[in-house]
Amino acid sequence: MKIYLAQKIRDACSTIRARILRRTNRRQRQQRQASAQRAATPGVVRKTQVEGWIGQQLNQWDGQEKKLVLQDWEKRWHAENRRLGRAIRLGEDPGVVG
């Protein structure tokens, strides 16, 4: 009888121990997944890439660089049109055949 009762107690203790370990591991795994999901959302990835490209945090960017990029693009666009002999008509898209 004593042996049977002692075995039941050991089994119960091992079951409780396993459940506690499973619960702890599950909770830790969920926390790791949640933090990984927050860090890897498309918006966060995009913001990180933009901040790396402009060299500063996005909320500190004043937009001056954007104007410079637009001016540079317009210069290249006009130069390419002159090289190809296209007539530049303001307000129209030269790529559209009409």
Sequence and secondary structure as in RCSB ss.txt:
>XXXX:A:sequence
MKIYLAQKIRDACSTIRARILRRTNRRQRQQRQASAQRAATPGVVRKTQVEGWIGQQLNQWDGQEKKLVLQDWEK
RWHAENRRLGRAIRLGEDPGVVG
>XXXX:A:secstr
 HHHHHHHHHHHHHHHHHHHHHHHHHHHHHHHHHHHHHHT HHHHHHHHHHHHHTS GGG  SHHHHHHHHHHHH
HHHHHHHHHT    TTS TT   
